[in-house]
Amino acid sequence: MKELLEEGPFQFDAVERQERLLDELWTRAGHDFESCDLFRKICEVSGWSPDIERQGLASLPWVPTQYFKHAGKELISVEAENIHRYLYSSATSGFPSMIGLDKGTARRQTKALISVLGEFIGKERRPFLICDVQPGSAQSHEMSARAAAGLGFQTFASDVSYALALGQEKGLRADLDRLKTFIESAHSKNDPVILFGFTFLLFTLLLEPLAAEGQSFPLPPGSRILHIGGWKRLEEHKVGREEILSLTGSVFGIGAEGVHDIYGFTEQMGTLHVECAHGFKHAPAFADVIVRDPLSLEPLEDGEIGVGQFVTTVPTSYPGWSVLTDDLVRVIFRDRCDCGRNGTGFEVIGRDNTSEVRGCGDVLAEKIIVASPVKSVETDQQPLSSEIKSGPSVYRVYGDDR
């Protein structure tokens, strides 16, 4: 039987999906139990071993996100010489999360991303408009991390253009000339496009200022808007999904059916939970979410709000296939959505109020000051660049939705 990762991401009913997930993940847990000393200690403390009776996905062990912050290099389940890349998440304080990738896991991450995203935007390549400055511009050392985080999405790009430019005092602003040229070209070819960006930049530099000035740039029919990360700062300013959708409609002519908020995090890089037109994040067949009580950590019934334990079959070089986050989530359904996709549908409610802000977009929100409409956004001088060290490559990745 094929792995779930090799199958369609939204084709199985809840019973078959969870049975196959449990089989694959139980085998993975047994391997990591034998191959990773720290993971084995975590299991022993929690009372889990490969010999205990299976009682559904909730009986799987998990690794709290904090372990990847403080002991990422110890959470490796392959020989050290096989690790060729370390990925760091962003963090506003304390330590970033770190995961170690071998070539097999890196390939699986790409395969997972393509599998899921293709179900929402189609398999064909399309022109991409990135809500950022072009790599290689001044301050590119600060912008390159964001560019690196979006590289996987550009697998679907036939060509790439950038919607932002450097303004006065090293800030960022909307590049209206480039925006017009890109969209006019797309219309002349009747070519749907993808507008991609971090939620905070998309809102503060395109949607809000363009709407305030009464400007609109309708995208060709069939176009899509993808945005990731940074909701916490927007929520503090009372900006929610409905306002985002109202602005994407007025500025770019794209409604809910073409706007997809993407949830994901560094510890499970490559596993995307994409929002459909009905407002639900969708876990693909090779992933799922268990909701636990924040205090007792006992599993909760669907419909109740708790911290999310996310499972995925993607990582094989480190025990990141079962991660307990501090994100508050609620499962809405386990089977078929009105959008036609099978799989678990859930909402991200927020974050446990004792947790720190460490998401990619949230970091941008703290480090960037919004100026006047369609003017500029100032950045500090601390580099957000990838780090290259001796030994395996080390990349600081700003693609974490948390």
Buried (B, 14 or more C-beta within 10 A) or exposed (E): EEEBBEBBBBEBEBEEBBEBBBEBBBEBBEBBBEBBEBBBEBBEEEEBEEEEEEEEBBBBBBBBBBBBBEEBBBBBBBEEEBBBBBBBBBBBEEBBBBBBBBEEBBEBBBBBBBBBBBBBBBEEEBBBBBBBBBBEBEBEEBBBBBBBBBEBBBEBBEEBBBBBBBBEEBBBBBBBEBBEEBBEBBBEEEBBBBBBBBBBBBBBBBBBBBBEEEBEBBBBEBBBBBBBBBBBBBEEEEBEBEBBBEBBBBBBBBEBEBBBBBBBBBBBBBBBBBBBBBBBBBBBBBBBBBBBEBEEBEBBEEEEBBBBBBBBBBBBBBBBBBBBBBBBBBBBBBEBBEBEBBBBBBBBEBBEEEBBBBBBBBBBBBBBEBBEBBBBBBBEEEBBBBEEEEEBBBBBBBBBBB
